[in-house]
């Protein structure tokens, strides 16, 4: 049997400088989902309002792959 690759653990937030506009956008995004307990339920909402996969992963401390899966499952659940 082939070995499965381990998923990457959420990477530490980048050390690059973040613009004021980006900080405001992140803050508004986090305020939008603050009452939603599960991160996987927050993902589709953040994606729908315009955040990129990498941005959501950075904001929620998740891997980009986990964000993609959560977004797909969240959209699938909503359409059912």
Backbone as a printed PyTorch tensor [residue, N CA C, xyz], in Angstrom:
tensor([[[  0.8330,  -1.1870,   0.0000],
         [  0.0000,   0.0000,   0.0000],
         [  0.8740,   1.2460,   0.0000]],

        [[  0.3790,   2.2780,  -0.6660],
         [  1.1100,   3.5390,  -0.7130],
         [  0.8810,   4.2910,   0.5930]],

        [[  1.9100,   4.9620,   1.0360],
         [  1.7960,   5.7550,   2.2600],
         [  1.0910,   7.0680,   1.9430]],

        [[  0.2520,   7.4850,   2.8620],
         [ -0.4200,   8.7720,   2.6990],
         [  0.4670,   9.8840,   3.2140]],

        [[  0.4430,  11.0080,   2.5350],
         [  1.1990,  12.1590,   3.0040],
         [  0.4640,  12.7990,   4.1720]],

        [[  1.2110,  13.2240,   5.1600],
         [  0.6140,  13.9180,   6.2890],
         [  0.2110,  15.3200,   5.8580]],

        [[ -0.9330,  15.7670,   6.3660],
         [ -1.3580,  17.1330,   6.0810],
         [ -0.4670,  18.1060,   6.8170]],

        [[ -0.2250,  19.2180,   6.1770],
         [  0.5740,  20.2410,   6.8260],
         [ -0.2100,  20.8450,   7.9820]],

        [[  0.4650,  21.0740,   9.0540],
         [ -0.1340,  21.7620,  10.1920],
         [ -0.1720,  23.2400,   9.8410]],

        [[ -1.1440,  23.9420,  10.3700],
         [ -1.2600,  25.3730,  10.0820],
         [  0.0750,  26.0680,  10.3270]],

        [[  0.4750,  26.8170,   9.3310],
         [  1.7490,  27.5170,   9.4370],
         [  1.5830,  28.7680,  10.2890]],

        [[  2.6720,  29.2050,  10.8570],
         [  2.6490,  30.4210,  11.6510],
         [  2.3160,  31.5990,  10.7460]],

        [[  1.6070,  32.5930,  11.2630],
         [  1.2990,  33.7630,  10.4450],
         [  2.5780,  34.3540,   9.8630]],

        [[  2.4370,  34.8580,   8.6550],
         [  3.6190,  35.3930,   7.9820],
         [  4.1640,  36.6040,   8.7360]],

        [[  5.4260,  36.8710,   8.5300],
         [  6.0680,  37.9830,   9.2320],
         [  6.1150,  39.2340,   8.3650]],

        [[  5.4690,  39.1830,   7.1960],
         [  5.4700,  40.3710,   6.3420],
         [  4.5900,  41.4560,   6.9570]],

        [[  4.8680,  42.6800,   6.5730],
         [  4.0680,  43.8010,   7.0670],
         [  2.6880,  43.7920,   6.4300]],

        [[  1.6810,  44.0270,   7.2310],
         [  0.3050,  44.0150,   6.7530],
         [ -0.1950,  45.4500,   6.6770]],

        [[ -0.8350,  45.7870,   5.5480],
         [ -1.3370,  47.1560,   5.3720],
         [ -2.5270,  47.4010,   6.2910]],

        [[ -2.8200,  48.6630,   6.5070],
         [ -3.9470,  49.0430,   7.3640],
         [ -5.2620,  48.5250,   6.7830]],

        [[ -5.4020,  48.5870,   5.4480],
         [ -6.6230,  48.1060,   4.8040],
         [ -6.8070,  46.6090,   5.0280]],

        [[ -5.7030,  45.8640,   4.9600],
         [ -5.7830,  44.4260,   5.1720],
         [ -6.1440,  44.1070,   6.6220]],

        [[ -5.6060,  44.8720,   7.5460],
         [ -5.9450,  44.6730,   8.9640],
         [ -7.4270,  44.9240,   9.2030]],

        [[ -7.9450,  45.9870,   8.6120],
         [ -9.3590,  46.3240,   8.7690],
         [-10.2280,  45.2270,   8.1620]],

        [[ -9.8490,  44.7510,   6.9810],
         [-10.6160,  43.6850,   6.3210],
         [-10.6320,  42.4280,   7.1730]],

        [[ -9.4810,  42.0580,   7.7310],
         [ -9.4180,  40.8690,   8.5850],
         [-10.2780,  41.0360,   9.8260]],

        [[-10.2070,  42.2000,  10.4280],
         [-11.0030,  42.4680,  11.6210],
         [-12.4940,  42.3630,  11.3220]],

        [[-12.9260,  42.9580,  10.2070],
         [-14.3410,  42.8780,   9.8300],
         [-14.7550,  41.4320,   9.5510]],

        [[-13.8670,  40.6750,   8.9250],
         [-14.1580,  39.2670,   8.6690],
         [-14.3140,  38.4780,   9.9500]],

        [[-13.4300,  38.7090,  10.9000],
         [-13.5100,  37.9960,  12.1760],
         [-14.7410,  38.4140,  12.9690]],

        [[-15.1200,  39.6890,  12.8860],
         [-16.3450,  40.1370,  13.5540],
         [-17.5750,  39.4820,  12.9340]],

        [[-17.5160,  39.2560,  11.6340],
         [-18.6250,  38.6250,  10.9260],
         [-18.8940,  37.2160,  11.4380]],

        [[-17.8390,  36.4870,  11.7740],
         [-17.9960,  35.0780,  12.1630],
         [-17.7580,  34.8140,  13.6440]],

        [[-17.7010,  35.8470,  14.4490],
         [-17.3320,  35.6780,  15.8640],
         [-18.2940,  34.7990,  16.6550]],

        [[-19.5660,  34.7600,  16.2760],
         [-20.5390,  33.9700,  17.0240],
         [-20.6630,  32.5380,  16.5120]],

        [[-19.9540,  32.2020,  15.4500],
         [-19.9750,  30.8480,  14.9080],
         [-18.8620,  30.0640,  15.5910]],

        [[-19.2160,  29.0190,  16.2970],
         [-18.2470,  28.3010,  17.1300],
         [-17.2420,  27.4830,  16.3340]],

        [[-17.6890,  26.7200,  15.3280],
         [-16.7870,  25.8380,  14.5930],
         [-16.0910,  26.5980,  13.4560]],

        [[-14.7850,  26.4590,  13.4000],
         [-14.0190,  27.1080,  12.3390],
         [-14.4750,  26.6600,  10.9580]],

        [[-14.8100,  25.3760,  10.8540],
         [-15.2200,  24.8570,   9.5540],
         [-16.5310,  25.4720,   9.0750]],

        [[-17.3400,  25.9800,   9.9870],
         [-18.5690,  26.6800,   9.6040],
         [-18.2930,  28.1500,   9.2840]],

        [[-17.1920,  28.6780,   9.7630],
         [-16.8220,  30.0620,   9.4790],
         [-16.2600,  30.2200,   8.0650]],

        [[-15.6150,  29.1760,   7.5830],
         [-14.9040,  29.2390,   6.3050],
         [-15.8000,  29.6520,   5.1380]],

        [[-16.9380,  28.9580,   4.8920],
         [-17.7400,  29.3270,   3.7200],
         [-18.2210,  30.7740,   3.7530]],

        [[-18.5440,  31.2620,   4.9290],
         [-19.0020,  32.6410,   5.0560],
         [-17.8850,  33.6240,   4.7040]],

        [[-16.6880,  33.3730,   5.2210],
         [-15.5600,  34.2510,   4.9080],
         [-15.2190,  34.1980,   3.4210]],

        [[-15.3060,  33.0090,   2.8220],
         [-15.0310,  32.8800,   1.3870],
         [-16.0850,  33.6230,   0.5680]],

        [[-17.3580,  33.5500,   0.9970],
         [-18.4300,  34.2190,   0.2610],
         [-18.3060,  35.7320,   0.2840]],

        [[-17.7340,  36.2860,   1.3390],
         [-17.5950,  37.7470,   1.3940],
         [-16.3160,  38.2290,   0.7160]],

        [[-15.5230,  37.3000,   0.1600],
         [-14.4180,  37.7190,  -0.6820],
         [-13.0110,  37.4120,  -0.2210]],

        [[-12.8470,  36.7410,   0.9100],
         [-11.5010,  36.4040,   1.3650],
         [-10.9630,  35.2260,   0.5560]],

        [[ -9.6850,  35.2840,   0.2150],
         [ -9.0140,  34.2070,  -0.5020],
         [ -8.7410,  33.0490,   0.4600]],

        [[ -8.4680,  31.8770,  -0.1100],
         [ -8.2100,  30.6830,   0.6990],
         [ -7.0560,  30.9230,   1.6730]],

        [[ -5.9620,  31.4830,   1.1740],
         [ -4.7860,  31.7220,   2.0220],
         [ -5.0940,  32.7150,   3.1390]],

        [[ -5.9130,  33.7150,   2.8470],
         [ -6.2720,  34.7000,   3.8670],
         [ -7.1040,  34.0520,   4.9730]],

        [[ -8.0620,  33.2270,   4.5890],
         [ -8.9050,  32.5400,   5.5760],
         [ -8.0510,  31.5950,   6.4220]],

        [[ -7.1480,  30.8790,   5.7630],
         [ -6.2660,  29.9610,   6.4920],
         [ -5.4310,  30.7110,   7.5130]],

        [[ -4.9100,  31.8560,   7.1230],
         [ -4.0890,  32.6640,   8.0270],
         [ -4.9270,  33.2160,   9.1790]],

        [[ -6.1270,  33.6740,   8.8840],
         [ -6.9900,  34.2580,   9.9130],
         [ -7.4300,  33.2280,  10.9420]],

        [[ -7.7240,  32.0150,  10.4810],
         [ -8.2860,  30.9950,  11.3740],
         [ -7.2570,  29.9870,  11.8700]],

        [[ -6.0130,  30.1010,  11.4060],
         [ -4.9740,  29.1800,  11.8450],
         [ -5.1810,  27.7670,  11.3140]],

        [[ -5.6050,  27.6700,  10.0660],
         [ -5.8550,  26.3810,   9.4370],
         [ -4.9230,  26.2350,   8.2320]],

        [[ -4.7800,  24.9990,   7.7410],
         [ -4.0250,  24.8040,   6.5080],
         [ -4.9070,  25.2170,   5.3300]],

        [[ -4.2880,  25.5680,   4.2160],
         [ -5.0690,  25.9650,   3.0460],
         [ -5.9120,  24.8030,   2.5370]],

        [[ -5.3870,  23.5930,   2.6280],
         [ -6.1530,  22.4310,   2.1900],
         [ -7.3990,  22.2450,   3.0520]],

        [[ -7.2650,  22.4280,   4.3470],
         [ -8.4100,  22.2980,   5.2560],
         [ -9.4670,  23.3540,   4.9260]],

        [[ -9.0140,  24.5600,   4.5860],
         [ -9.9480,  25.6330,   4.2230],
         [-10.7060,  25.2530,   2.9520]],

        [[-10.0040,  24.7210,   1.9660],
         [-10.6520,  24.3310,   0.7120],
         [-11.7090,  23.2610,   0.9510]],

        [[-11.3800,  22.2800,   1.7730],
         [-12.3270,  21.1970,   2.0710],
         [-13.5230,  21.7380,   2.8430]],

        [[-13.2780,  22.5460,   3.8550],
         [-14.3690,  23.1090,   4.6590],
         [-15.2770,  23.9900,   3.8000]],

        [[-14.6850,  24.7370,   2.8830],
         [-15.4650,  25.5950,   1.9950],
         [-16.3410,  24.7390,   1.0780]],

        [[-15.7690,  23.7050,   0.5230],
         [-16.5300,  22.8180,  -0.3690],
         [-17.6910,  22.1520,   0.3800]],

        [[-17.4030,  21.5980,   1.5510],
         [-18.4470,  20.9270,   2.3200],
         [-19.5230,  21.9040,   2.7870]],

        [[-19.1040,  23.1180,   3.1550],
         [-20.0650,  24.1300,   3.5890],
         [-20.9900,  24.5600,   2.4770]],

        [[-20.4470,  24.7350,   1.2800],
         [-21.2800,  25.1080,   0.1360],
         [-22.2050,  23.9570,  -0.2400]],

        [[-21.6960,  22.7310,  -0.1590],
         [-22.4970,  21.5490,  -0.4920],
         [-23.6570,  21.4110,   0.4980]],

        [[-23.3730,  21.6350,   1.7930],
         [-24.3910,  21.5290,   2.8420],
         [-25.4790,  22.5780,   2.6290]],

        [[-25.0750,  23.7890,   2.2310],
         [-26.0230,  24.8780,   2.0660],
         [-26.9580,  24.6270,   0.8780]],

        [[-26.4370,  24.0250,  -0.1970],
         [-27.2520,  23.8010,  -1.3810],
         [-28.2060,  22.6110,  -1.2170]],

        [[-27.9580,  21.7820,  -0.2300],
         [-28.8140,  20.5850,  -0.0450],
         [-30.1090,  20.9200,   0.6400]]])
